[in-house]
Amino acid sequence: MKKLGLVLEGGGVKGVYQLGALEALYEAGVHFDGVAGTSIGALNGAALIGAGIEGLASMWKTVMESDAFELDEDWLAKYKHKDFDLNLITYAGKKLGNVHEVLKDSYLRAENFVYSNLNEEAVRKSPMDFGLVTYNITDMKPVEVMKEDIPKGKLIDYVIASASFPIFPAKEIDGVKYIDGGVYDNMPVNLLARHGYDKMIVIRTNVATKQPKRLIERDDLDLTYIMPKTDLGRPMAFNPEKFDTMHKMGYNDAMRLLDSGKILPYNN
């Protein structure tokens, strides 16, 4: 029986497309033996392994626009309803006047969100393999690791490192600084292939014409792609209305492949 792997491409908020696709696959009874992801793909993969598809869906449900921007719920409500006043304009002006502080604060919000939504012990206890890609800017080299290669107590740190978009501060782990693995390999098929996976479902966040940075090292792999037909936009463009559209697109694209028989509803 061949192992079935899942590869999750990076793509920021476009990762909600992957949630939709995974919900369709799990409803159909598809099971995976291992997951490799980069950036949001690493975060989605860790959540899926540690908390199941329901846990992954719950995590995305809490990703609200106010968590990404500097406006809290009250400020955001005013902004959405065009309820502008002098205080709001002054607040926004001060924030925009210090981009570094804005990015630092946004990074800390995102980091705290990840720490509170992922469970290292659950990921490690799962029989599913898990791997991710990040980039070591201290030594200027890529880091492609499976969970057993990550020091105990540092797995969530490595997930955050994989998703540390270059405009944000680098993630420091034991004195070494890391940034988003997408600068090296945003679609880590090769990582799973090196660990005994010949058959994989790859859920992209980019259209087919946007090729991944790294070439696939083997031409004998059985790869099935689920990918959007239209560009999903910028990776950091937080928009709750667009979340719903991307989520539905992922679900429908996966369903079309399931209905066509290109993805079997079981692990074979």
Backbone as CSV, one residue per row, in Angstrom:
resi,resn,N_x,N_y,N_z,CA_x,CA_y,CA_z,C_x,C_y,C_z
1,MET,0.847,-1.197,0.000,0.000,0.000,0.000,0.881,1.245,0.000
2,LYS,0.722,2.085,-1.007,1.508,3.306,-1.095,1.074,4.306,-0.030
3,LYS,2.066,5.048,0.464,1.737,6.141,1.365,1.227,7.315,0.538
4,LEU,0.230,8.002,1.077,-0.316,9.175,0.404,0.114,10.420,1.163
5,GLY,0.798,11.317,0.480,1.256,12.546,1.101,0.424,13.744,0.692
6,LEU,0.459,14.758,1.537,-0.236,16.020,1.289,0.804,17.126,1.304
7,VAL,0.827,17.924,0.253,1.747,19.057,0.170,0.923,20.338,0.134
8,LEU,1.253,21.273,1.023,0.501,22.520,1.130,1.415,23.699,0.816
9,GLU,1.117,24.371,-0.279,1.920,25.505,-0.730,1.698,26.707,0.178
10,GLY,2.725,27.558,0.276,2.570,28.799,1.024,1.718,29.793,0.259
11,GLY,1.232,30.810,0.974,0.395,31.793,0.288,-0.366,32.719,1.216
12,GLY,0.069,32.844,2.464,-0.590,33.771,3.380,-2.057,33.462,3.576
13,VAL,-2.892,34.493,3.490,-4.318,34.320,3.742,-4.987,33.411,2.718
14,LYS,-4.294,33.173,1.594,-4.851,32.271,0.581,-4.889,30.831,1.083
15,GLY,-4.301,30.599,2.246,-4.352,29.271,2.849,-5.758,28.812,3.180
16,VAL,-6.716,29.739,3.230,-8.098,29.334,3.489,-8.650,28.538,2.306
17,TYR,-8.079,28.735,1.127,-8.431,27.911,-0.041,-8.116,26.447,0.260
18,GLN,-6.986,26.207,0.914,-6.592,24.846,1.274,-7.577,24.231,2.255
19,LEU,-8.080,25.029,3.191,-9.081,24.516,4.121,-10.289,23.987,3.369
20,GLY,-10.799,24.760,2.414,-11.960,24.320,1.641,-11.694,23.022,0.911
21,ALA,-10.520,22.926,0.272,-10.168,21.703,-0.458,-10.059,20.516,0.481
22,LEU,-9.445,20.727,1.638,-9.273,19.631,2.603,-10.613,19.166,3.172
23,GLU,-11.529,20.077,3.372,-12.846,19.677,3.865,-13.531,18.747,2.874
24,ALA,-13.403,19.056,1.595,-13.989,18.183,0.570,-13.305,16.818,0.570
25,LEU,-11.990,16.797,0.677,-11.249,15.535,0.669,-11.593,14.677,1.886
26,TYR,-11.661,15.301,3.036,-11.972,14.536,4.249,-13.414,14.030,4.230
27,GLU,-14.316,14.829,3.701,-15.708,14.368,3.576,-15.798,13.132,2.689
28,ALA,-14.920,13.065,1.693,-14.924,11.938,0.755,-14.164,10.730,1.289
29,GLY,-13.527,10.884,2.439,-12.828,9.753,3.037,-11.379,9.610,2.647
30,VAL,-10.783,10.673,2.095,-9.359,10.621,1.764,-8.549,10.742,3.052
31,HIS,-7.545,9.904,3.196,-6.690,9.922,4.382,-5.241,10.085,3.958
32,PHE,-4.491,10.841,4.739,-3.087,11.101,4.429,-2.177,10.454,5.467
33,ASP,-1.005,10.052,4.990,0.005,9.496,5.888,0.997,10.547,6.355
34,GLY,1.111,11.619,5.600,2.052,12.660,5.973,1.763,13.962,5.267
35,VAL,2.234,15.057,5.870,2.005,16.402,5.332,3.310,17.176,5.347
36,ALA,3.571,17.908,4.278,4.675,18.864,4.250,4.124,20.195,3.778
37,GLY,4.531,21.266,4.430,4.033,22.576,4.055,5.068,23.660,4.241
38,THR,4.856,24.754,3.562,5.705,25.931,3.701,4.821,27.118,4.058
39,SER,5.288,27.949,4.984,4.588,29.164,5.370,3.184,28.837,5.889
40,ILE,2.125,29.396,5.287,0.776,29.074,5.759,0.488,27.587,5.568
41,GLY,1.152,26.961,4.601,1.001,25.522,4.409,1.523,24.741,5.605
42,ALA,2.617,25.224,6.215,3.148,24.581,7.419,2.185,24.762,8.585
43,LEU,1.625,25.950,8.703,0.660,26.216,9.773,-0.598,25.369,9.586
44,ASN,-1.120,25.329,8.377,-2.293,24.499,8.102,-1.998,23.028,8.370
45,GLY,-0.820,22.566,7.952,-0.461,21.173,8.146,-0.349,20.796,9.606
46,ALA,0.300,21.646,10.398,0.439,21.372,11.833,-0.915,21.365,12.528
47,ALA,-1.788,22.295,12.147,-3.129,22.340,12.740,-3.940,21.115,12.347
48,LEU,-3.821,20.700,11.095,-4.551,19.526,10.615,-4.114,18.271,11.358
49,ILE,-2.810,18.093,11.508,-2.294,16.903,12.179,-2.615,16.926,13.669
50,GLY,-2.486,18.096,14.278,-2.681,18.190,15.717,-4.123,18.238,16.173
51,ALA,-5.008,18.782,15.337,-6.392,18.983,15.779,-7.435,18.452,14.809
52,GLY,-7.008,17.869,13.688,-7.966,17.334,12.728,-8.561,18.420,11.861
53,ILE,-9.391,18.002,10.918,-9.985,18.963,9.997,-10.903,19.939,10.729
54,GLU,-11.567,19.474,11.793,-12.432,20.375,12.570,-11.604,21.438,13.267
55,GLY,-10.449,21.037,13.794,-9.582,22.000,14.462,-9.019,23.023,13.496
56,LEU,-8.678,22.566,12.291,-8.177,23.490,11.276,-9.257,24.500,10.899
57,ALA,-10.481,24.008,10.729,-11.598,24.907,10.396,-11.848,25.910,11.513
58,SER,-11.753,25.443,12.755,-11.956,26.323,13.905,-10.889,27.410,13.966
59,MET,-9.656,27.030,13.642,-8.570,28.011,13.643,-8.850,29.126,12.641
60,TRP,-9.265,28.733,11.423,-9.525,29.748,10.412,-10.723,30.619,10.773
61,LYS,-11.629,30.058,11.526,-12.814,30.826,11.923,-12.425,32.004,12.819
62,THR,-11.312,31.844,13.541,-10.873,32.899,14.454,-9.942,33.909,13.795
63,VAL,-9.571,33.629,12.539,-8.694,34.572,11.840,-9.559,35.734,11.335
64,MET,-9.665,36.774,12.123,-10.513,37.916,11.764,-9.637,39.080,11.319
65,GLU,-10.199,39.940,10.567,-9.472,41.076,10.022,-8.811,41.904,11.120
66,SER,-9.458,42.028,12.254,-8.916,42.857,13.326,-7.652,42.271,13.922
67,ASP,-7.406,40.983,13.735,-6.172,40.374,14.229,-4.987,40.726,13.343
68,ALA,-5.238,41.043,12.106,-4.149,41.318,11.175,-3.777,42.798,11.164
69,PHE,-4.778,43.661,11.353,-4.525,45.089,11.299,-4.394,45.669,12.700
70,GLU,-4.041,46.930,12.737,-3.785,47.565,14.029,-5.069,48.024,14.721
71,LEU,-6.165,48.085,13.997,-7.426,48.512,14.594,-8.030,47.386,15.413
72,ASP,-8.424,47.686,16.642,-9.088,46.664,17.437,-10.535,46.554,16.986
73,GLU,-11.332,45.725,17.668,-12.707,45.478,17.226,-13.522,46.767,17.135
74,ASP,-13.364,47.668,18.117,-14.149,48.906,18.109,-13.737,49.801,16.938
75,TRP,-12.414,49.933,16.764,-11.938,50.752,15.663,-12.353,50.136,14.330
76,LEU,-12.265,48.823,14.235,-12.608,48.151,12.989,-14.081,48.346,12.649
77,ALA,-14.943,48.261,13.660,-16.376,48.459,13.434,-16.639,49.865,12.887
78,LYS,-15.955,50.843,13.453,-16.114,52.208,12.965,-15.647,52.326,11.513
79,TYR,-14.517,51.695,11.227,-13.952,51.760,9.880,-14.894,51.120,8.868
80,LYS,-15.436,49.941,9.212,-16.313,49.225,8.293,-17.576,50.034,7.987
81,HIS,-18.050,50.776,8.991,-19.287,51.521,8.804,-19.017,52.983,8.431
82,LYS,-17.741,53.251,8.069,-17.354,54.617,7.660,-17.676,55.639,8.750
83,ASP,-17.571,55.187,10.021,-17.878,56.066,11.155,-16.594,56.796,11.554
84,PHE,-16.136,57.680,10.681,-14.880,58.371,10.918,-15.079,59.534,11.881
85,ASP,-14.094,59.720,12.748,-14.090,60.896,13.608,-12.634,61.309,13.810
86,LEU,-12.406,62.389,14.515,-11.057,62.907,14.685,-10.156,61.900,15.390
87,ASN,-10.699,61.193,16.380,-9.897,60.214,17.117,-9.422,59.089,16.198
88,LEU,-10.326,58.620,15.340,-9.966,57.534,14.425,-8.888,57.994,13.445
89,ILE,-9.053,59.176,12.889,-8.084,59.694,11.930,-6.720,59.894,12.603
90,THR,-6.731,60.426,13.842,-5.476,60.629,14.577,-4.798,59.305,14.871
91,TYR,-5.596,58.323,15.295,-5.065,56.988,15.612,-4.410,56.359,14.384
92,ALA,-5.123,56.382,13.267,-4.601,55.792,12.037,-3.343,56.523,11.581
93,GLY,-3.332,57.847,11.710,-2.176,58.625,11.299,-0.937,58.286,12.100
94,LYS,-1.100,58.112,13.407,0.034,57.750,14.250,0.577,56.375,13.871
95,LYS,-0.318,55.445,13.606,0.111,54.097,13.250,0.873,54.093,11.925
96,LEU,0.317,54.779,10.943,0.952,54.802,9.634,2.268,55.572,9.654
97,GLY,2.424,56.414,10.670,3.652,57.185,10.780,4.830,56.370,11.261
98,ASN,4.604,55.159,11.731,5.698,54.329,12.213,5.507,52.911,11.700
99,VAL,5.914,52.695,10.457,5.686,51.420,9.799,6.375,50.283,10.543
100,HIS,7.564,50.545,11.052,8.309,49.495,11.760,7.511,48.975,12.947
101,GLU,6.946,49.892,13.713,6.162,49.476,14.882,4.898,48.725,14.474
102,VAL,4.297,49.155,13.362,3.108,48.472,12.855,3.435,47.026,12.506
103,LEU,4.528,46.832,11.770,4.914,45.480,11.364,5.293,44.629,12.571
104,LYS,6.009,45.217,13.502,6.412,44.473,14.702,5.192,44.041,15.512
105,ASP,4.253,44.948,15.673,3.055,44.630,16.444,2.213,43.577,15.730
106,SER,2.104,43.698,14.397,1.357,42.707,13.621,2.000,41.330,13.739
107,TYR,3.324,41.308,13.695,4.057,40.039,13.817,3.790,39.397,15.175
108,LEU,3.836,40.193,16.229,3.614,39.651,17.576,2.191,39.122,17.728
109,ARG,1.237,39.820,17.120,-0.145,39.339,17.156,-0.244,37.973,16.470
110,ALA,0.361,37.867,15.293,0.316,36.612,14.542,1.037,35.505,15.292
111,GLU,2.182,35.823,15.875,2.955,34.829,16.620,2.152,34.293,17.806
112,ASN,1.533,35.193,18.545,0.721,34.767,19.688,-0.461,33.912,19.248
113,PHE,-1.012,34.257,18.089,-2.125,33.472,17.548,-1.679,32.040,17.279
114,VAL,-0.509,31.873,16.677,-0.010,30.531,16.352,0.266,29.743,17.629
115,TYR,0.929,30.369,18.590,1.230,29.674,19.845,-0.046,29.195,20.542
116,SER,-1.107,29.983,20.432,-2.346,29.626,21.130,-3.211,28.638,20.361
117,ASN,-2.892,28.413,19.077,-3.741,27.545,18.260,-3.093,26.234,17.833
118,LEU,-1.801,26.071,18.110,-1.131,24.817,17.765,-0.678,24.099,19.026
119,ASN,-0.653,22.770,18.962,-0.263,21.939,20.094,0.873,21.023,19.657
120,GLU,2.072,21.303,20.119,3.234,20.515,19.699,3.083,19.049,20.058
121,GLU,2.627,18.774,21.277,2.507,17.380,21.710,1.560,16.607,20.811
122,ALA,0.446,17.227,20.419,-0.521,16.553,19.544,0.088,16.258,18.180
123,VAL,0.873,17.190,17.654,1.514,16.972,16.353,2.524,15.841,16.449
124,ARG,3.287,15.821,17.513,4.316,14.783,17.669,3.701,13.403,17.904
125,LYS,2.587,13.353,18.611,1.958,12.066,18.920,1.228,11.463,17.733
126,SER,0.873,12.289,16.770,0.143,11.795,15.606,1.006,10.810,14.819
127,PRO,0.412,9.743,14.283,1.172,8.822,13.435,1.520,9.427,12.069
128,MET,0.929,10.557,11.751,1.205,11.211,10.473,2.565,11.898,10.491
129,ASP,3.292,11.786,9.380,4.539,12.522,9.220,4.231,14.007,9.036
130,PHE,5.174,14.833,9.438,5.009,16.275,9.248,6.364,16.904,8.953
131,GLY,6.402,17.698,7.889,7.631,18.389,7.531,7.354,19.812,7.096
132,LEU,8.375,20.653,7.178,8.220,22.050,6.786,9.532,22.584,6.232
133,VAL,9.437,23.755,5.617,10.598,24.436,5.057,10.667,25.844,5.630
134,THR,11.859,26.239,6.072,12.109,27.618,6.465,13.485,27.989,5.908
135,TYR,13.933,29.221,6.172,15.234,29.623,5.637,16.047,30.301,6.723
136,ASN,17.251,29.789,6.947,18.179,30.287,7.950,18.963,31.458,7.356
137,ILE,18.647,32.690,7.794,19.348,33.856,7.238,20.628,34.166,8.010
138,THR,20.829,33.504,9.142,22.090,33.666,9.858,23.220,33.007,9.082
139,ASP,22.964,31.799,8.598,23.961,31.047,7.827,23.647,31.011,6.336
140,MET,22.538,31.646,5.953,22.121,31.714,4.552,21.990,30.330,3.921
141,LYS,21.100,29.528,4.494,20.866,28.198,3.940,19.441,27.741,4.230
142,PRO,18.867,26.937,3.336,17.507,26.429,3.551,17.486,25.378,4.651
143,VAL,16.349,25.263,5.301,16.151,24.255,6.338,14.887,23.470,5.980
144,GLU,15.065,22.200,5.632,13.955,21.315,5.294,13.950,20.193,6.324
145,VAL,12.948,20.188,7.187,12.969,19.258,8.328,11.636,18.527,8.488
146,MET,11.733,17.291,8.990,10.562,16.555,9.435,10.453,16.737,10.949
147,LYS,9.309,16.410,11.508,9.087,16.724,12.920,10.099,16.056,13.846
148,GLU,10.574,14.861,13.475,11.542,14.170,14.316,12.902,14.853,14.318
149,ASP,13.146,15.733,13.331,14.412,16.464,13.259,14.387,17.757,14.064
150,ILE,13.206,18.164,14.489,13.046,19.427,15.215,13.212,19.169,16.710
151,PRO,14.055,19.942,17.399,14.242,19.743,18.842,12.921,19.838,19.609
152,LYS,12.797,19.015,20.644,11.587,19.027,21.465,11.352,20.425,22.039
153,GLY,10.116,20.827,22.018,9.752,22.139,22.532,9.909,23.268,21.537
154,LYS,10.398,22.956,20.331,10.658,24.009,19.338,9.814,23.856,18.073
155,LEU,8.916,22.884,18.035,8.177,22.624,16.800,7.333,23.822,16.376
156,ILE,6.640,24.440,17.316,5.806,25.597,16.959,6.685,26.763,16.537
157,ASP,7.851,26.900,17.159,8.795,27.939,16.740,9.169,27.768,15.273
158,TYR,9.392,26.520,14.860,9.771,26.260,13.469,8.613,26.530,12.518
159,VAL,7.389,26.260,12.949,6.227,26.590,12.119,6.158,28.104,11.915
160,ILE,6.362,28.845,13.005,6.352,30.304,12.905,7.481,30.779,11.996
161,ALA,8.650,30.154,12.130,9.780,30.511,11.277,9.437,30.299,9.806
162,SER,8.790,29.176,9.506,8.407,28.870,8.132,7.470,29.918,7.565
163,ALA,6.679,30.535,8.447,5.664,31.491,8.007,6.043,32.946,8.274
164,SER,7.314,33.201,8.583,7.746,34.572,8.883,7.996,35.334,7.581
165,PHE,6.933,35.898,7.061,6.981,36.652,5.811,8.108,37.684,5.880
166,PRO,8.915,37.809,4.815,10.125,38.630,4.881,9.946,40.079,5.325
167,ILE,8.758,40.666,5.168,8.587,42.052,5.610,8.516,42.160,7.126
168,PHE,8.289,41.024,7.813,8.198,41.007,9.260,9.539,40.656,9.883
169,PRO,9.689,40.844,11.198,10.947,40.448,11.843,11.208,38.956,11.668
170,ALA,12.495,38.595,11.568,12.860,37.182,11.461,12.565,36.476,12.783
171,LYS,12.257,35.182,12.706,12.029,34.384,13.904,13.371,33.869,14.411
172,GLU,13.706,34.169,15.650,14.968,33.717,16.211,14.760,32.477,17.065
173,ILE,15.523,31.432,16.780,15.481,30.187,17.540,16.907,29.821,17.922
174,ASP,17.180,29.796,19.208,18.519,29.456,19.704,19.613,30.278,19.029
175,GLY,19.360,31.569,18.895,20.360,32.473,18.347,20.459,32.503,16.831
176,VAL,19.640,31.706,16.160,19.644,31.655,14.698,18.358,32.297,14.183
177,LYS,18.481,33.115,13.138,17.315,33.818,12.602,16.798,33.125,11.342
178,TYR,15.464,32.993,11.290,14.806,32.304,10.180,13.724,33.188,9.574
179,ILE,13.507,32.997,8.265,12.394,33.670,7.589,11.588,32.648,6.797
180,ASP,10.539,33.128,6.189,9.591,32.320,5.419,10.300,31.367,4.454
181,GLY,9.938,30.087,4.538,10.537,29.082,3.666,10.187,29.259,2.209
182,GLY,9.214,30.114,1.923,8.830,30.348,0.539,9.921,30.978,-0.294
183,VAL,10.921,31.579,0.350,12.022,32.161,-0.412,12.883,31.060,-1.039
184,TYR,12.740,29.825,-0.517,13.512,28.704,-1.064,12.630,27.689,-1.773
185,ASP,11.637,27.154,-1.063,10.750,26.146,-1.660,9.351,26.319,-1.093
186,ASN,8.502,26.936,-1.888,7.144,27.237,-1.438,6.179,26.069,-1.611
187,MET,6.634,25.005,-2.261,5.783,23.841,-2.519,6.632,22.576,-2.290
188,PRO,6.779,22.136,-1.030,7.792,21.137,-0.677,7.478,19.681,-1.044
189,VAL,7.270,19.458,-2.330,7.105,18.089,-2.831,8.379,17.289,-2.586
190,ASN,9.526,17.916,-2.834,10.800,17.211,-2.707,11.040,16.692,-1.297
191,LEU,10.604,17.447,-0.299,10.802,17.035,1.091,10.107,15.716,1.372
192,LEU,8.857,15.585,0.949,8.139,14.326,1.172,8.696,13.209,0.297
193,ALA,9.086,13.540,-0.921,9.629,12.523,-1.821,10.881,11.890,-1.224
194,ARG,11.695,12.703,-0.574,12.922,12.178,0.045,12.619,11.294,1.245
195,HIS,11.411,11.373,1.743,11.032,10.568,2.901,10.056,9.449,2.533
196,GLY,10.179,8.969,1.309,9.472,7.754,0.910,8.094,7.927,0.324
197,TYR,7.724,9.154,-0.034,6.403,9.386,-0.620,6.508,9.499,-2.138
198,ASP,5.799,8.613,-2.834,5.759,8.651,-4.295,4.446,9.222,-4.814
199,LYS,3.421,9.211,-3.958,2.090,9.663,-4.351,1.665,10.802,-3.431
200,MET,1.269,11.927,-4.024,0.912,13.096,-3.225,-0.228,13.881,-3.857
201,ILE,-1.013,14.498,-3.001,-1.972,15.514,-3.419,-1.371,16.851,-3.027
202,VAL,-1.237,17.733,-3.993,-0.621,19.037,-3.776,-1.708,20.103,-3.858
203,ILE,-1.915,20.814,-2.765,-2.916,21.897,-2.771,-2.168,23.216,-2.850
204,ARG,-2.277,23.839,-3.997,-1.599,25.103,-4.235,-2.462,26.283,-3.795
205,THR,-1.845,27.457,-3.742,-2.594,28.696,-3.514,-2.427,29.624,-4.709
206,ASN,-1.596,29.191,-5.648,-1.329,29.980,-6.851,-1.856,29.272,-8.094
207,VAL,-2.097,30.040,-9.125,-2.575,29.471,-10.387,-1.451,28.691,-11.069
208,ALA,-1.820,27.857,-12.035,-0.851,26.975,-12.686,0.277,27.733,-13.376
209,THR,-0.007,28.931,-13.872,1.025,29.681,-14.595,2.096,30.245,-13.664
210,LYS,1.819,30.299,-12.367,2.816,30.772,-11.405,3.566,29.565,-10.869
211,GLN,4.680,29.264,-11.502,5.443,28.074,-11.166,6.200,28.248,-9.851
212,PRO,6.317,27.158,-9.060,7.084,27.226,-7.814,8.562,27.469,-8.090
213,LYS,9.275,27.995,-7.068,10.696,28.335,-7.241,11.568,27.115,-7.493
214,ARG,11.287,26.020,-6.803,12.137,24.847,-6.894,11.588,23.844,-7.903
215,LEU,12.462,23.290,-8.705,12.062,22.221,-9.612,11.856,20.934,-8.823
216,ILE,10.888,20.123,-9.249,10.674,18.825,-8.613,11.806,17.897,-9.041
217,GLU,12.433,17.280,-8.069,13.672,16.530,-8.321,13.451,15.197,-9.030
218,ARG,12.246,14.639,-8.936,11.976,13.341,-9.561,10.816,13.463,-10.533
219,ASP,10.913,12.732,-11.638,9.845,12.770,-12.632,8.957,11.533,-12.583
220,ASP,9.161,10.687,-11.561,8.362,9.468,-11.453,7.312,9.557,-10.342
221,LEU,7.067,10.755,-9.848,6.108,10.918,-8.760,4.679,10.978,-9.289
222,ASP,3.754,10.450,-8.503,2.327,10.501,-8.816,1.741,11.703,-8.087
223,LEU,1.602,12.810,-8.802,1.159,14.060,-8.188,-0.194,14.493,-8.741
224,THR,-1.107,14.814,-7.846,-2.404,15.366,-8.237,-2.510,16.764,-7.647
225,TYR,-2.791,17.739,-8.494,-2.826,19.130,-8.053,-4.261,19.627,-7.891
226,ILE,-4.489,20.310,-6.795,-5.713,21.089,-6.615,-5.253,22.536,-6.566
227,MET,-5.734,23.357,-7.495,-5.259,24.742,-7.557,-6.352,25.652,-8.100
228,PRO,-6.300,26.914,-7.694,-7.315,27.860,-8.189,-7.131,28.155,-9.664
229,LYS,-8.241,28.397,-10.341,-8.191,28.741,-11.766,-7.958,30.229,-11.976
230,THR,-8.286,31.016,-10.961,-8.060,32.458,-11.038,-7.192,32.891,-9.861
231,ASP,-6.439,33.946,-10.077,-5.514,34.444,-9.049,-6.292,34.832,-7.789
232,LEU,-5.805,34.368,-6.643,-6.495,34.642,-5.381,-6.059,35.953,-4.737
233,GLY,-5.108,36.639,-5.352,-4.702,37.939,-4.827,-3.431,37.882,-3.993
234,ARG,-3.195,38.957,-3.250,-1.970,39.085,-2.465,-2.032,38.218,-1.205
235,PRO,-0.881,37.686,-0.779,-0.882,36.807,0.390,-1.232,37.485,1.697
236,MET,-1.045,38.802,1.788,-1.326,39.492,3.041,-2.577,40.371,2.969
237,ALA,-3.407,40.161,1.951,-4.607,40.989,1.778,-5.758,40.423,2.601
238,PHE,-5.770,40.714,3.888,-6.815,40.212,4.781,-8.154,40.858,4.443
239,ASN,-9.125,40.005,4.166,-10.459,40.482,3.822,-11.448,39.364,4.115
240,PRO,-12.269,39.511,5.163,-13.165,38.420,5.560,-14.140,37.989,4.476
241,GLU,-14.597,38.930,3.656,-15.520,38.574,2.585,-14.812,37.693,1.550
242,LYS,-13.561,38.022,1.265,-12.801,37.243,0.296,-12.456,35.870,0.855
243,PHE,-12.294,35.774,2.186,-12.033,34.475,2.819,-13.105,33.472,2.411
244,ASP,-14.347,33.899,2.490,-15.463,32.997,2.192,-15.412,32.542,0.736
245,THR,-15.086,33.471,-0.160,-14.989,33.130,-1.589,-13.875,32.118,-1.832
246,MET,-12.705,32.354,-1.258,-11.570,31.447,-1.448,-11.851,30.077,-0.841
247,HIS,-12.503,30.078,0.309,-12.856,28.829,0.983,-13.767,27.979,0.098
248,LYS,-14.760,28.595,-0.470,-15.695,27.877,-1.354,-15.004,27.410,-2.635
249,MET,-14.107,28.229,-3.155,-13.375,27.841,-4.360,-12.556,26.572,-4.112
250,GLY,-11.884,26.519,-2.975,-11.084,25.343,-2.642,-11.935,24.100,-2.546
251,TYR,-13.082,24.229,-1.893,-13.995,23.097,-1.740,-14.490,22.622,-3.104
252,ASN,-14.929,23.552,-3.922,-15.484,23.187,-5.235,-14.428,22.602,-6.169
253,ASP,-13.210,23.150,-6.132,-12.149,22.619,-6.989,-11.799,21.187,-6.604
254,ALA,-11.759,20.908,-5.306,-11.478,19.540,-4.852,-12.624,18.602,-5.209
255,MET,-13.845,19.078,-5.079,-15.008,18.247,-5.404,-15.018,17.856,-6.883
256,ARG,-14.609,18.789,-7.745,-14.576,18.479,-9.173,-13.593,17.341,-9.466
257,LEU,-12.459,17.351,-8.803,-11.483,16.282,-9.002,-11.994,14.964,-8.423
258,LEU,-12.649,15.029,-7.295,-13.230,13.821,-6.698,-14.303,13.243,-7.620
259,ASP,-15.162,14.100,-8.145,-16.239,13.634,-9.029,-15.696,13.064,-10.330
260,SER,-14.549,13.565,-10.767,-13.965,13.067,-12.012,-13.228,11.746,-11.833
261,GLY,-13.012,11.363,-10.573,-12.288,10.119,-10.298,-10.790,10.277,-10.272
262,LYS,-10.297,11.524,-10.400,-8.851,11.749,-10.365,-8.282,11.615,-8.957
263,ILE,-9.163,11.774,-7.959,-8.773,11.536,-6.565,-9.704,10.466,-6.022
264,LEU,-9.163,9.353,-5.591,-9.995,8.290,-5.040,-10.348,8.596,-3.592
265,PRO,-11.574,8.275,-3.177,-12.021,8.598,-1.815,-11.485,7.638,-0.749
266,TYR,-10.247,7.206,-0.897,-9.604,6.372,0.111,-8.112,6.399,-0.157
267,ASN,-7.348,5.953,0.794,-5.896,5.925,0.654,-5.493,4.590,0.058
268,ASN,-4.995,4.617,-1.187,-4.575,3.335,-1.794,-3.123,3.394,-2.218
